[in-house]
Amino acid sequence: MTIWYYTVGQEREGPVSKEQVRALIASGKIVRDAYVWREGMADWEIVGTHPEFADAFVTPPPVPVVTPPPVPSKSQPLGSGFTASEPVQPEMDAAPRLRPWPRFWARIFDMLLIGPLLSVCIVVASALYAPRLYMTIFTYDMLFGFIILPLVGVVLAICMALFGNTPGKAILGVRVPVTPEANRFSFYLKREFKVWFWGFALGIPVVFLITFIVQYWRLATGRPAVYDKHNLPVVANPSKLRLTLGIALVAGLLAANVAGWRMEDKAEADLTATHYWVNPVTGNTATIKKHWELLPDDPEVPNAFIFVARRLLMEGLFSYLELPAENVDLRAYAAFYAARLKNVTLTSDWQPVAVNRVRGLRASGVSTKDANQLVEVTVVVDGRNAWRLLMFTEGGSDLQTSEREDFVHELFGTAR
């Protein structure tokens, strides 16, 4: 039996059979400009123009008035030997069992696909154009993961408004129709935030399991989910092939996400793990964090060592020069070195600093190529040995400041 749904004002009613729809039209409950829908239809249609019901609104010719015989009383026996009873109203068809799992797999697919892609885009864009935001994300990565979920909902709403579907819903054969007069983006955006609240409980651990079970139970018993009340019914009846394909793709995306999470855990472990670097000039060893990568030597610049911590947006140039004589004036040499710096403008005076019990000077500045890049220059003279460390930092977070101090201490510790 074909199951129909219909609208009365802004409310959705049903399910009912085709005959019951025609009876409701005859009674006046369903008016000509109401909407009807059944599974298999692309969208809701006006009942007055639908081929199966248009004739129900044609005014029939007048029926001759016939006076019926008196109605027997409830206990009066009829000629057939039966007793009259109350008129029996046809019962409404039982609500069909909706299929929650295709909708669940479609949602999980979209989250596993859109979530990581959106995260990567935000991280890469912030690293290139907003290093302070990048370092904030890097420092509070768990909070960022919590915030990204509602942003995924916004992206999904945009997909639904533009294309009428999302990747997961397209694969699993799930459709969320909207009435023609509604604003598509506004409708889907509101629905996504309702899903975020009523379905995922704002991402609160354990609580979202309860909300998920509640919505599953509503769908399994033929009722719409809380976030779909008063909306047109969601279509979710894929074939076994599509359902199997969707589950397989979800498993693949889950495996890819797990691999990404493991790489992320390894990168975070490198923030505390250490390795050793031997200074080729002195033979002394420094213990530096594992995320510091030593780039190949430049043959045109002897005794210069370039270190990069890409994840922290930091770079260090550690170099050595043998002076022609001892007791060179430190400030004069620092000024000489600063004058030879390219693409760097110092914004502070030289300040005395002690690095591993060796006197030195330090100044700060900015890169002339990138205004977001902060520069710190440290110069140390020990006898005829001059050591320089040029540090470039994008973002200026507390984590970077702490890391810079440790790095400076370790490298200058190899100078003598």
C-alpha positions as CSV (number, residue, x, y, z in Angstrom):
1,M,0.0,0.0,0.0
2,T,1.3,3.4,-1.0
3,I,1.9,5.7,2.0
4,W,1.1,9.4,1.7
5,Y,1.9,12.5,3.8
6,Y,0.1,15.8,3.5
7,T,0.2,19.3,5.0
8,V,-2.4,21.2,6.9
9,G,-1.2,24.7,7.1
10,Q,2.4,24.5,8.3
11,E,2.0,21.1,9.9
12,R,2.9,17.8,8.3
13,E,0.3,14.9,8.7
14,G,0.3,11.2,7.9
15,P,1.0,8.5,7.0
16,V,-2.3,7.7,5.3
17,S,-3.4,5.7,2.3
18,K,-4.4,7.1,-1.1
19,E,-8.1,6.5,-0.3
20,Q,-7.8,8.3,3.0
21,V,-6.2,11.3,1.2
22,R,-9.2,11.4,-1.1
23,A,-11.6,11.2,1.9
24,L,-9.8,14.0,3.6
25,I,-10.1,16.1,0.4
26,A,-13.8,15.4,0.3
27,S,-14.2,16.4,4.0
28,G,-12.4,19.6,3.3
29,K,-9.4,19.0,5.6
30,I,-7.0,18.9,2.7
31,V,-7.4,22.0,0.6
32,R,-6.5,22.4,-3.1
33,D,-3.1,24.3,-2.4
34,A,-1.9,21.8,0.3
35,Y,1.1,19.6,-0.3
36,V,1.4,15.8,-0.6
37,W,4.3,13.5,-0.8
38,R,5.1,9.8,-1.0
39,E,8.4,7.9,-1.2
40,G,9.8,8.0,-4.7
41,M,8.7,11.6,-5.3
42,A,11.5,14.2,-5.8
43,D,9.7,16.8,-3.7
44,W,6.4,17.8,-2.3
45,E,3.7,18.7,-4.8
46,I,0.5,20.7,-4.6
47,V,-2.4,18.2,-4.2
48,G,-4.7,20.2,-6.5
49,T,-2.4,19.7,-9.5
50,H,-1.2,16.2,-8.7
51,P,-2.5,13.6,-11.3
52,E,-3.7,11.2,-8.6
53,F,-5.9,13.7,-6.7
54,A,-6.7,16.6,-9.1
55,D,-10.0,14.9,-10.0
56,A,-11.0,14.9,-6.4
57,F,-11.5,18.6,-6.5
58,V,-13.9,18.5,-9.4
59,T,-17.4,19.4,-8.2
60,P,-19.6,16.3,-8.8
61,P,-23.2,16.8,-10.2
62,P,-25.9,17.1,-7.6
63,V,-27.2,13.9,-6.1
64,P,-30.9,13.4,-5.8
65,V,-32.1,13.7,-2.2
66,V,-33.4,10.4,-0.9
67,T,-35.0,10.1,2.5
68,P,-33.4,7.1,4.3
69,P,-35.4,4.7,6.4
70,P,-35.2,5.1,10.2
71,V,-32.0,3.9,11.7
72,P,-32.5,1.0,14.0
73,S,-31.5,1.4,17.6
74,K,-28.3,-0.1,18.9
75,S,-29.9,-3.2,20.3
76,Q,-32.7,-3.6,17.7
77,P,-32.1,-6.9,15.8
78,L,-31.9,-6.7,12.1
79,G,-33.4,-9.0,9.6
80,S,-30.1,-10.8,9.1
81,G,-29.9,-11.7,12.8
82,F,-27.1,-9.2,13.6
83,T,-27.2,-6.3,16.0
84,A,-26.4,-2.8,14.7
85,S,-23.2,-1.3,16.1
86,E,-21.4,2.0,16.1
87,P,-20.0,2.9,12.6
88,V,-16.4,1.6,12.3
89,Q,-13.9,4.2,11.2
90,P,-11.1,2.9,9.0
91,E,-7.9,2.8,11.0
92,M,-4.9,4.8,9.9
93,D,-2.2,2.7,8.4
94,A,0.5,1.9,10.9
95,A,3.5,4.3,10.7
96,P,6.2,2.8,8.5
97,R,9.4,1.9,10.1
98,L,11.9,4.5,9.0
99,R,15.5,3.5,8.4
100,P,17.8,5.3,10.8
101,W,21.0,3.6,9.8
102,P,21.4,5.0,6.3
103,R,21.0,8.5,7.8
104,F,23.5,7.7,10.5
105,W,26.1,6.4,8.0
106,A,25.5,9.4,5.7
107,R,26.1,11.8,8.6
108,I,29.3,10.0,9.7
109,F,30.6,10.0,6.2
110,D,30.1,13.7,5.9
111,M,31.8,14.4,9.2
112,L,34.8,12.1,8.5
113,L,35.2,13.8,5.1
114,I,34.4,17.5,5.7
115,G,35.8,17.7,9.2
116,P,39.5,16.9,8.4
117,L,39.4,18.8,5.1
118,L,38.1,21.9,6.8
119,S,40.6,21.5,9.6
120,V,43.5,21.3,7.2
121,C,42.3,24.3,5.2
122,I,42.0,26.4,8.4
123,V,45.4,25.3,9.7
124,V,47.2,25.9,6.5
125,A,45.6,29.2,5.8
126,S,46.3,30.4,9.3
127,A,49.9,29.3,9.1
128,L,50.4,31.3,5.9
129,Y,48.3,34.4,6.7
130,A,47.6,34.5,10.4
131,P,50.4,32.9,12.4
132,R,49.0,34.1,15.7
133,L,45.8,32.3,15.0
134,Y,47.8,29.2,13.9
135,M,49.7,29.1,17.2
136,T,46.4,29.5,19.1
137,I,45.0,26.5,17.3
138,F,48.3,24.6,17.8
139,T,48.3,25.4,21.6
140,Y,44.6,24.6,22.1
141,D,44.1,21.8,19.6
142,M,41.5,20.0,21.6
143,L,39.3,23.1,21.8
144,F,39.8,23.6,18.1
145,G,38.5,20.0,17.5
146,F,35.4,20.9,19.5
147,I,34.8,24.1,17.6
148,I,35.3,22.5,14.2
149,L,32.1,20.4,14.4
150,P,29.5,23.2,14.2
151,L,31.6,24.7,11.4
152,V,31.2,21.4,9.5
153,G,27.4,21.9,9.9
154,V,27.7,25.3,8.2
155,V,29.6,23.7,5.3
156,L,27.0,21.0,5.0
157,A,24.2,23.5,5.0
158,I,25.9,25.4,2.1
159,C,26.3,22.1,0.2
160,M,22.6,21.3,0.7
161,A,21.5,24.8,-0.3
162,L,23.7,24.8,-3.5
163,F,23.5,21.2,-4.6
164,G,20.5,19.8,-2.8
165,N,22.7,17.1,-1.1
166,T,26.0,16.3,0.7
167,P,28.5,13.7,-0.4
168,G,27.4,11.2,2.3
169,K,23.6,11.7,1.6
170,A,24.2,11.4,-2.2
171,I,26.0,8.1,-1.7
172,L,23.5,6.6,0.8
173,G,20.4,7.8,-1.1
174,V,19.3,10.2,1.7
175,R,17.3,13.3,0.8
176,V,16.1,16.2,3.0
177,P,13.4,18.0,1.0
178,V,12.3,21.5,1.7
179,T,9.1,23.3,0.7
180,P,9.5,25.5,-2.4
181,E,8.7,28.7,-0.6
182,A,11.3,28.3,2.1
183,N,14.8,29.9,2.0
184,R,17.0,26.8,1.3
185,F,20.2,28.0,3.1
186,S,18.3,29.3,6.1
187,F,16.3,26.1,6.4
188,Y,19.3,23.8,6.1
189,L,21.5,25.9,8.4
190,K,18.8,25.9,11.2
191,R,18.4,22.1,10.7
192,E,22.2,21.5,11.0
193,F,22.3,23.4,14.3
194,K,19.3,21.5,15.6
195,V,21.1,18.3,14.7
196,W,24.2,19.6,16.5
197,F,22.1,20.3,19.6
198,W,19.5,17.5,19.6
199,G,21.5,14.8,17.9
200,F,25.1,15.4,19.1
201,A,24.4,17.2,22.4
202,L,26.9,19.9,21.5
203,G,29.6,17.2,21.4
204,I,29.5,16.7,25.2
205,P,30.9,13.2,25.9
206,V,28.4,10.5,27.0
207,V,25.5,12.9,26.7
208,F,25.6,12.7,22.9
209,L,25.1,8.9,23.2
210,I,21.8,9.6,25.0
211,T,20.6,12.0,22.4
212,F,21.6,9.7,19.6
213,I,19.6,6.8,21.1
214,V,16.6,9.0,21.6
215,Q,16.6,10.1,17.9
216,Y,17.2,6.5,16.8
217,W,14.2,5.3,18.8
218,R,11.9,8.0,17.4
219,L,12.9,7.1,13.8
220,A,12.6,3.4,14.5
221,T,9.0,3.9,15.8
222,G,7.9,5.8,12.7
223,R,8.2,9.3,14.1
224,P,10.5,12.1,12.8
225,A,13.6,13.1,14.7
226,V,13.2,16.1,17.0
227,Y,15.2,18.3,14.5
228,D,12.8,17.2,11.7
229,K,9.5,17.9,13.4
230,H,7.2,20.1,11.3
231,N,9.5,19.5,8.3
232,L,8.9,17.4,5.2
233,P,9.8,13.8,5.7
234,V,13.3,12.7,5.0
235,V,13.8,10.1,2.3
236,A,16.2,7.3,3.4
237,N,15.6,4.1,1.6
238,P,18.8,3.1,-0.2
239,S,19.3,-0.2,-1.9
240,K,21.5,-2.8,-0.3
241,L,24.3,-2.1,-2.8
242,R,24.3,1.6,-1.9
243,L,24.2,0.9,1.8
244,T,27.1,-1.5,1.5
245,L,29.1,0.9,-0.5
246,G,28.4,3.7,1.9
247,I,29.5,1.6,4.9
248,A,32.7,0.6,3.1
249,L,33.5,4.2,2.3
250,V,32.9,5.2,5.9
251,A,35.3,2.4,7.0
252,G,37.9,3.7,4.6
253,L,37.5,7.3,5.8
254,L,37.7,6.2,9.4
255,A,40.9,4.3,8.7
256,A,42.4,7.4,7.0
257,N,41.4,9.6,10.0
258,V,42.9,7.1,12.5
259,A,46.2,7.3,10.5
260,G,46.0,11.1,10.6
261,W,45.4,11.1,14.3
262,R,48.4,8.8,14.9
263,M,50.6,11.2,12.8
264,E,49.2,14.1,14.9
265,D,50.1,12.2,18.1
266,K,53.6,11.6,16.9
267,A,54.0,15.2,16.0
268,E,52.9,16.2,19.4
269,A,55.2,13.7,21.0
270,D,58.1,15.4,19.1
271,L,57.4,18.5,21.1
272,T,58.9,16.9,24.1
273,A,61.2,14.3,22.6
274,T,64.8,15.3,22.1
275,H,67.8,14.4,19.9
276,Y,71.4,15.4,19.8
277,W,73.3,17.8,17.6
278,V,77.1,17.9,17.5
279,N,78.7,21.3,16.8
280,P,81.2,20.6,14.0
281,V,83.4,23.6,15.1
282,T,83.8,22.6,18.7
283,G,82.7,19.0,18.8
284,N,80.4,19.8,21.7
285,T,76.9,18.3,21.8
286,A,73.5,20.1,22.2
287,T,70.3,18.4,23.3
288,I,67.5,20.0,21.3
289,K,63.9,19.1,20.7
290,K,63.2,16.6,18.0
291,H,61.1,18.9,15.9
292,W,64.2,21.0,15.1
293,E,65.3,19.9,11.7
294,L,68.9,20.7,10.5
295,L,68.9,21.8,6.9
296,P,71.8,20.9,4.5
297,D,74.9,23.2,4.8
298,D,75.3,26.0,2.4
299,P,78.9,25.7,0.9
300,E,79.0,29.5,0.2
301,V,78.4,30.2,3.9
302,P,80.9,28.2,6.0
303,N,80.2,27.5,9.7
304,A,76.5,28.4,9.3
305,F,73.9,26.0,10.5
306,I,70.2,26.4,9.7
307,F,67.6,24.8,12.0
308,V,63.8,24.8,11.2
309,A,60.9,23.9,13.5
310,R,58.1,24.0,10.9
311,R,55.3,23.0,13.3
312,L,56.2,25.9,15.6
313,L,56.8,28.4,12.7
314,M,60.4,29.0,13.9
315,E,63.8,29.1,12.2
316,G,67.3,29.6,13.6
317,L,70.6,30.5,11.9
318,F,73.5,29.7,14.1
319,S,76.9,30.8,12.8
320,Y,80.6,31.1,13.8
321,L,83.4,33.5,12.9
322,E,87.0,33.5,14.0
323,L,88.0,37.1,14.8
324,P,91.4,38.5,13.8
325,A,92.2,39.4,17.4
326,E,91.0,38.9,21.0
327,N,89.3,41.5,23.1
328,V,87.2,42.9,20.2
329,D,84.6,45.4,21.5
330,L,81.4,43.5,21.7
331,R,79.1,46.4,20.9
332,A,81.2,47.5,17.9
333,Y,81.1,43.9,16.6
334,A,77.3,43.6,17.2
335,A,76.8,46.9,15.2
336,F,79.0,45.6,12.5
337,Y,77.1,42.3,12.3
338,A,73.7,44.1,12.3
339,A,74.7,46.3,9.4
340,R,75.4,43.2,7.3
341,L,72.0,41.6,8.0
342,K,69.7,41.3,5.0
343,N,65.9,41.6,5.1
344,V,66.0,42.4,8.9
345,T,65.3,45.7,10.6
346,L,66.2,46.0,14.3
347,T,63.6,47.7,16.4
348,S,65.4,47.7,19.8
349,D,68.8,48.6,21.2
350,W,71.4,46.0,22.0
351,Q,70.9,44.7,25.6
352,P,73.5,42.8,27.7
353,V,72.7,39.1,28.1
354,A,74.6,36.2,29.7
355,V,74.5,33.0,27.7
356,N,76.0,30.0,29.5
357,R,78.3,32.4,31.5
358,V,79.5,34.1,28.4
359,R,78.8,37.8,27.8
360,G,76.7,38.7,24.9
361,L,74.2,41.2,23.4
362,R,70.7,40.8,22.2
363,A,68.4,42.9,20.0
364,S,65.0,42.3,18.5
365,G,63.5,43.3,15.2
366,V,61.2,42.4,12.3
367,S,61.6,40.9,8.9
368,T,61.3,43.3,6.0
369,K,59.8,40.6,3.9
370,D,57.1,39.5,6.3
371,A,55.7,41.8,9.0
372,N,54.4,38.8,10.9
373,Q,57.9,37.4,11.4
374,L,59.7,38.5,14.6
375,V,63.4,38.5,14.7
376,E,65.8,38.1,17.7
377,V,69.6,38.4,17.3
378,T,72.1,37.2,19.9
379,V,75.8,37.9,19.6
380,V,78.4,36.3,21.8
381,V,82.2,36.9,21.7
382,D,84.5,34.6,23.6
383,G,88.2,35.4,23.0
384,R,88.6,35.3,19.2
385,N,85.4,33.3,18.7
386,A,82.2,35.1,17.6
387,W,79.0,33.2,17.7
388,R,75.7,34.6,16.3
389,L,72.2,33.2,16.5
390,L,69.5,34.8,14.3
391,M,66.0,33.5,15.3
392,F,62.8,34.0,13.2
393,T,59.4,33.4,14.8
394,E,55.9,33.8,13.4
395,G,53.1,34.2,16.0
396,G,54.9,35.2,19.2
397,S,53.1,32.8,21.5
398,D,54.3,31.8,25.0
399,L,55.1,28.4,23.7
400,Q,57.4,29.8,21.0
401,T,59.1,32.1,23.6
402,S,59.8,29.2,25.9
403,E,61.0,27.0,23.0
404,R,63.3,29.8,21.8
405,E,64.9,30.3,25.2
406,D,65.7,26.6,25.5
407,F,67.0,26.4,21.9
408,V,69.3,29.5,22.4
409,H,70.6,28.0,25.7
410,E,71.4,24.6,24.1
411,L,73.2,26.0,21.0
412,F,75.4,28.5,22.8
413,G,76.2,25.7,25.2
414,T,78.2,24.1,22.4
415,A,80.3,27.3,21.8
416,R,83.0,26.5,24.4
